[in-house]
Amino acid sequence: MEIVLNATLAGGVCIGACVDMLVDPFAAIIVGGGAGIVSAIGFAYLTGALKNTIGLHDTCGVHNLHGLPGVLGGIVSAIVAGSATKPFKN
């Protein structure tokens, strides 16, 4: 259950990188869902692998909750900024 709770927070971390740009609600759902999946896979498989290979003991899950979705959010924000057609005016 902890993995699911952290995955919901990962969606907010990921979409936060491009939140000031015009992002459609459907795209935000896709980005948040993708971040949740990446985070859940990280908690389920990557945590144990990192602990066994390099001795990384992430007690709070910072790598999987903020690191992986943050990198994904940076990639998404670069794509959104590159695909912008006109400037946003308030």
C-alpha positions as CSV (number, residue, x, y, z in Angstrom):
1,M,0.0,0.0,0.0
2,E,2.9,2.3,0.7
3,I,4.0,2.0,-3.0
4,V,0.6,3.2,-4.2
5,L,0.6,6.2,-1.8
6,N,4.0,7.3,-2.9
7,A,3.0,6.8,-6.5
8,T,0.2,9.4,-6.1
9,L,2.7,11.9,-4.8
10,A,5.1,11.2,-7.6
11,G,2.5,12.4,-10.2
12,G,2.5,15.8,-8.5
13,V,6.3,15.9,-8.5
14,C,6.5,15.1,-12.2
15,I,3.9,17.6,-13.4
16,G,5.2,20.3,-11.2
17,A,8.1,21.0,-13.6
18,C,5.8,22.1,-16.3
19,V,2.8,23.4,-14.3
20,D,3.2,27.0,-15.4
21,M,2.9,26.0,-19.1
22,L,-0.3,25.2,-20.9
23,V,-0.8,21.5,-20.4
24,D,-4.1,19.8,-21.3
25,P,-5.8,17.9,-18.5
26,F,-5.5,14.6,-20.5
27,A,-1.7,15.2,-20.8
28,A,-1.4,15.9,-17.1
29,I,-3.2,12.6,-16.4
30,I,-0.8,10.8,-18.7
31,V,2.3,12.4,-17.2
32,G,1.1,11.8,-13.6
33,G,0.2,8.2,-14.4
34,G,3.6,7.6,-16.0
35,A,5.3,9.1,-13.0
36,G,3.3,6.8,-10.7
37,I,4.3,3.8,-12.7
38,V,8.0,4.8,-12.8
39,S,7.9,5.4,-9.0
40,A,6.1,2.2,-8.2
41,I,8.6,0.2,-10.3
42,G,11.4,1.9,-8.6
43,F,10.0,1.1,-5.1
44,A,9.3,-2.5,-6.1
45,Y,12.5,-3.4,-8.0
46,L,15.1,-0.7,-8.1
47,T,15.4,-0.2,-4.3
48,G,16.6,-3.7,-3.7
49,A,18.9,-3.7,-6.7
50,L,20.6,-0.5,-5.6
51,K,21.0,-1.8,-2.0
52,N,22.6,-5.0,-3.2
53,T,24.8,-3.5,-5.9
54,I,26.2,-0.2,-4.5
55,G,25.0,-0.4,-0.9
56,L,22.5,2.5,-1.2
57,H,20.1,2.4,1.7
58,D,17.3,4.9,0.9
59,T,15.3,5.0,4.1
60,C,12.7,7.5,3.0
61,G,12.4,6.6,-0.6
62,V,13.7,9.9,-1.9
63,H,15.2,8.4,-5.0
64,N,12.0,6.8,-6.1
65,L,9.6,9.5,-5.0
66,H,11.5,12.6,-6.0
67,G,14.4,11.6,-8.1
68,L,12.9,9.4,-10.8
69,P,9.7,11.5,-11.3
70,G,11.8,14.7,-11.2
71,V,14.0,13.5,-14.1
72,L,10.8,12.4,-16.0
73,G,9.3,15.8,-15.2
74,G,12.4,17.5,-16.6
75,I,12.1,15.6,-19.8
76,V,8.4,16.3,-20.1
77,S,8.9,20.0,-19.5
78,A,11.5,20.1,-22.2
79,I,9.1,18.4,-24.6
80,V,6.3,20.8,-23.6
81,A,8.5,23.9,-24.0
82,G,9.8,22.7,-27.4
83,S,6.3,22.0,-28.7
84,A,4.9,25.4,-27.7
85,T,3.5,27.3,-30.6
86,K,2.7,30.7,-29.2
87,P,3.5,32.5,-25.9
88,F,1.1,32.4,-23.0
89,K,-0.4,35.7,-22.1
90,N,-2.4,36.3,-18.9
